[in-house]
Structure formats: structure tokens, C-alpha cells
Amino acid sequence: MTLTDIDLLEDTWAKGVPDEQFRRLRAEAPVYWHEHPEAEGFWAVTRYEDVKAISRDWRTYSTELGSTFIRDFDEAAMELVRMTLLNMDPPKHTRYRKLVSAGFTPRMIRGLFEGIEDATREIVDRVADADGEVDFVESVAVPLPLQIICDMIGVPAEDRTKVFDWSNRLVGGQDPDFSPSEDDQMTAQTEIYAYCDAIAADRRARPRDDIMSTLVHAEVDGDRLGDQELNLFFVLLCVAGNETTRNLISHAMMALIEHPDARRELVANIDDDDLWNTATEEFLRWNGSIHNFRRTATQPTRIRDTDIAEGDKVVIYYHSANRDPSVFTDPDTFDIHRSPNDHVSFGGGGTHFCLGANLARLEIRTMLRELLRRFPEAEYNGTPKRFRSDFVNGIKELPVKLSA
């Protein structure tokens, strides 16, 4: 492989994680100009140190100027995109983040523990009823984060499948299995906005102990959130709380299947909290749920020895940073004892560090632990099917056989 073979777009990720390409880029071109057949090209940044630095420097590398996605939006669409927390810069981002952060404090997450444990046992019981032969994504990875985030937002149990369907169609624009057309995405957007409007109206009249009640009664600089802002907050919480964690759980299961010695050690030490904590961090480092975030340069700058022009797209690759040998010893080895493990799977720090990081950790650890307690042996029962996306590191199907 040479640099001319580099392709980090959606068709590549549908086949597998491009580790060989990242090794080449880190060694030869850590700041690499990547052409795009349907949009302006971008700088692909692949070393850990640079990913961290860019993540923390919102003044030079903005999300608000051009969004977090590689492809561009027209200006009319950008007006909506800039209303989402993901695509705001401080100080606006700081003010809006405070609105939802109360639902994700360590105290609140600890309070969810019992409910997560109960939900996990119910899911594993259903796996047992199927004799351990399941599509892991559908039967295990989807239900837990979907239930938890819906409960936190205030979505009733009977509507969870609607949220799941909408979030798939909204993020699946590059994958025909999820969103066959742009019209389908627009339909999903219209449906979820109408649903959010109904929930917001109910919470204005009858507040509850959930995040939607907080949002409809919150004020930012003396103003209440408008309907469009509420809709976009609702979509962000549904997608971020559902899609990302379900993919993290699926990737963790794949790591356990592909590394049986590590799996057996975890089974033998099922009650060792310290080992499970380090193992969870290694699950996260090994395969995160998001490939990258795009930033837009606000001024002429330099990354290493490369000049970056004002307005250039700068795309930071988290998976590559997590395999950087200058930071991680034997980075291509899955090591459940790895410590320290300062991975960037929740972002490289700074303003956009993942709000739900501790919730995701808790869900991954609780689910995998209970599964191995009941099913210590695991193997593939078919070929995993990956998500076609240059943004989401997703698994669509994961046939497994779990043995008691």
C-alpha cells in the first residue's frame, strides 16, 4: 500500500476498519490531504497528540463553521445544524450543555445502576430462551441503551421501537439498509419532530422527572428553547444515547469472541471490579463508535509541518489515535490489563467530550459482565455485517452463539 491508495470514505469502512491505512498515515503523512469525489477535500489527522490538541482548541478548529461531518451542508441546512449541541462552539455550546448535563452527573448515573442491572438480566434471560443463538445487535446491543435513554428522556416503553427506527434512518444516510433515500431521511425527521412536539407539550402541562421536562422549562440567557431547538436536542439525545452505545457493546462482544484468552480471564474473575474497569477501557480503545469529527479552521494555522488555510476541513480520526504506538505500548494487542489507557473514544477532551461517557461505561460493563456470567463461551454464528458510514463505526448484524 502507498499513500495514493488511501481511502477513508464510507465504502472502506463498510468492509472493515482500515488499520493498515492508518499505520501508513501515522508513519508517513500524519496530516494528509484527502480528496473527496463529491465534496471539497479535507486534512486527515491521525496521530494521538494532534487529535488531542485539535479537540481542545475550539478557537482555531470550529465545529460551528462547518459542522462535525465531512460533507458540507448548504447555508439553509447549516442554520439548523448549528442549533445542535454537537455543532456549537463556546460560549453558546457551554450555555446549552448545562441544560442537559444535570441528567448525566456521576450521582445521576449511579442512580441508574439498579435499573440497568434489571434491564440487563431481562435481556440475558431472553438470550437464554433462544438457546444463546441470536443476532447480538438486535437481541442484546440495541435493547439496553435504547431503554435507558428513552427512560431518561421520558419516552414510554411502547414507543421505543419508533425512536430506534427514526435514529437508524437519520444516521443511515450513507447505508441503503437503513435509509434508502434522502426523502426517507426527511420523512423520519418530520416524524420525530412531530413526536417531540407532542412530548414537549405534555411536559409543559405536566412536568416529570426526566430530561424533556428540564428542557421545556429551561432558560438560556432569559429565553426558553424554541420548538426547533427542542426538536434538535431530542434527536441528539435519542441518536447519541442509542446508536453510539449499542455499537460499543457490539464491538466489545466481537473483541471477546476474537480474544478467547481475555474472555476466559474475565470469566474466571467475574467479580473483580478492578479488572472489569480496565477491560472496559480497553473495549473502548479497541473499537470506538465514532470514526472521526470534522473541524473547520478559523484562521491560517499549522499542524506539524503542514500549512492549514482558513476554511479548510480538518478531520481527526479517533481510531487511529487509539492505535498510536507513541502513546500505547503494543497498540495492536488487545490487553484487558492496559493501564494507563488514555484513549480518545469519547473525544480528545475539550468542550465536546462525550456527555454520556460514564453512562456508556456502565452499560458496557454491566451487559458484558452479566453475559459472561451466564454464557462463558462465545463464537460467531455467521458473518458480521458492518455499517456503511464515514462517521459511525457501526455493526448492523452480529450472529453469535453463546454457550452456558
BELFENZI-V564480 format. One record per backbone hydrogen bond with DSSP energy under -1.0 kcal/mol. NH is the residue of the N-H (numbers start at 0). CO is the residue of the C=O. If there is no record, write none. Layout:
NH_CO ; NH_CO
This chain:
4_1 ; 5_2 ; 11_8 ; 12_8 ; 13_9 ; 14_11 ; 15_11 ; 18_16 ; 21_17 ; 22_18 ; 23_19 ; 24_20 ; 25_21 ; 26_22 ; 27_23 ; 28_24 ; 31_43 ; 33_41 ; 41_33 ; 42_312 ; 43_31 ; 44_314 ; 45_29 ; 50_46 ; 51_47 ; 52_48 ; 53_49 ; 54_50 ; 55_51 ; 60_56 ; 61_295 ; 66_62 ; 77_73 ; 78_74 ; 80_76 ; 81_77 ; 82_79 ; 83_80 ; 86_83 ; 87_84 ; 92_88 ; 94_90 ; 95_91 ; 96_92 ; 97_93 ; 98_95 ; 100_96 ; 102_99 ; 103_100 ; 108_104 ; 109_105 ; 110_106 ; 111_108 ; 112_109 ; 115_111 ; 116_112 ; 117_113 ; 118_114 ; 119_115 ; 120_116 ; 121_117 ; 122_118 ; 123_119 ; 124_120 ; 125_121 ; 126_122 ; 127_123 ; 128_124 ; 129_125 ; 130_127 ; 131_126 ; 132_129 ; 133_399 ; 135_397 ; 138_134 ; 139_135 ; 140_135 ; 141_136 ; 143_139 ; 145_141 ; 146_142 ; 147_143 ; 148_144 ; 149_145 ; 150_146 ; 151_147 ; 152_148 ; 153_149 ; 154_149 ; 158_155 ; 159_156 ; 162_158 ; 163_159 ; 164_160 ; 165_161 ; 166_162 ; 167_163 ; 168_164 ; 169_165 ; 170_166 ; 171_167 ; 174_171 ; 177_174 ; 178_174 ; 184_180 ; 185_181 ; 186_182 ; 187_183 ; 188_184 ; 189_185 ; 190_186 ; 191_187 ; 192_188 ; 193_189 ; 194_190 ; 195_191 ; 196_192 ; 197_193 ; 198_194 ; 199_195 ; 200_196 ; 201_197 ; 202_198 ; 203_199 ; 204_200 ; 205_201 ; 209_207 ; 210_151 ; 211_152 ; 213_209 ; 214_210 ; 215_211 ; 216_212 ; 219_222 ; 222_219 ; 229_225 ; 230_226 ; 231_227 ; 232_228 ; 233_229 ; 234_230 ; 235_231 ; 236_232 ; 237_233 ; 238_234 ; 239_235 ; 240_236 ; 242_238 ; 245_241 ; 246_242 ; 247_243 ; 248_244 ; 249_245 ; 250_246 ; 251_247 ; 252_248 ; 253_249 ; 254_250 ; 255_251 ; 256_252 ; 257_253 ; 262_258 ; 263_259 ; 264_260 ; 265_261 ; 266_262 ; 267_263 ; 268_264 ; 269_266 ; 271_268 ; 272_270 ; 275_271 ; 276_272 ; 277_273 ; 278_274 ; 279_275 ; 280_276 ; 281_277 ; 282_278 ; 283_279 ; 284_280 ; 285_281 ; 286_282 ; 290_390 ; 292_315 ; 293_67 ; 294_313 ; 295_61 ; 296_311 ; 297_59 ; 300_307 ; 302_305 ; 305_302 ; 307_300 ; 310_296 ; 311_308 ; 313_294 ; 314_42 ; 315_292 ; 316_44 ; 317_290 ; 320_316 ; 321_317 ; 322_319 ; 323_320 ; 326_323 ; 327_323 ; 332_329 ; 337_334 ; 342_340 ; 346_343 ; 352_349 ; 353_345 ; 356_353 ; 359_355 ; 360_356 ; 361_357 ; 362_358 ; 363_359 ; 364_360 ; 365_361 ; 366_362 ; 367_363 ; 368_364 ; 369_365 ; 370_366 ; 371_367 ; 372_368 ; 373_369 ; 374_370 ; 376_402 ; 378_400 ; 380_398 ; 384_396 ; 386_393 ; 388_386 ; 392_288 ; 393_391 ; 395_384 ; 396_384 ; 399_133 ; 400_378 ; 401_131 ; 402_376
